Amino acid sequence: MNKSEIVAKVAADTGMSQTALDMALGKMLKAISDSLAKGEDVAIAGFGSFTVRARKERQGRNPSTGETMTIKASRSVGFKAAKALKDAVN
């Protein structure tokens, strides 16, 4: 399911306009992205939590040449599903 399908489903369930829902969903995703960019965790009750995880600099290998290379430190996003979401899936 992609963003437009989510917007269409919620619009059908609530009777709200797709334009308003698309804008609201976009603003919500931007707020989550902005918080994560600042290093803040985001928790949505009943759904899950997004966390920023730090990766240390490490040694890797170039797959085409076999040459050793340094992979720089970075940050990534982790997601942990809430119990309610896990139960709904199972």
HELIX and SHEET records of a PDB file:
HELIX    1   1 LYS A    3  THR A   14  1                                  12    
HELIX    2   2 GLN A   18  ALA A   37  1                                  20    
HELIX    3   3 LYS A   83  VAL A   89  1                                   7    
SHEET    1   A 3 VAL A  42  ILE A  44  0                                        
SHEET    2   A 3 GLY A  48  ARG A  55 -1                                        
SHEET    3   A 3 SER A  74  ALA A  81 -1                                        
SHEET    1   B 2 ARG A  58  ARG A  61  0                                        
SHEET    2   B 2 THR A  68  ILE A  71 -1                                        
END                                                                             
